[in-house]
Amino acid sequence: MADTVEAKTTKRPYRFAKGLVEELEVVSAGKNTLFDGAVVEACLALFREKDYSFPQSLTRHGGSSS
């Protein structure tokens, strides 16, 4: 799940990044159909309730801090 959210919210050479709020809505909509419901709940709680954000090194193009 983390890889899915990170991939969609990071700019790629072939597309612009989606916003985190927009992607979390997609994840929520896919609960129990595209994604396991318990995993979606854990993901949403992490971002919405625990205010998690990806480290800066992951949000740069290329995904590496080197």
N, C-alpha and C positions, 0 to 999 in steps of 0.2 A: 504494500500500500504506500509506504514512504517513497519508494522508487517511482510509483505512478504519479504521485502528487509532485515530487521534485521534478520529474521529467516534463510535466505539463506547465510548471510555473517557472521554468528556466528557458531563456532565449536559446533557440537552436538556429543553425545556419539556414534552415529551410522554413522556419516560422517564428513568429513573435511569441513571447511568453504570455500565458494567461495569468490573470491575477489570482492570488491565493483564494480569495473569497469566491470567485467564480469557479475555481477548480474544486473547492470543498462542496459547492452546490452540486457539481457533477458527481462527485463521490457519494454524496448523500442520496442523490437520485438513483444511483446504481446499487444501493443497499439491498441485499438479499436477491439481487438478480445478476448483476455483473460482479459484485463483490460480496464476500462473506459479511453478514450483518454485524457480528461481534467485532470484526476487524475495522469496519467502518465506524462503529461507535467509539472504539479506542482511538482511531485517527482523529475523529472530530473532537473528542474530548481533549486530546493532546493540543491541537491547534486552537480550539475555541475557549476551553476552560483553563488550560495550563499556559496559554499564550506562547506556545512553542513557535520558533521560526528556524529555518535552515541556516546553518553557518554560512558566512559570507563566501567562503571558499567554494561552496556548492552552488551559489547563485551566480557566479561569474561564468561567462561563456567558456566552455571547455571543462568545467568542473574540477579544475586542479589549481592549487595555490602556488605551484612551482612555475 
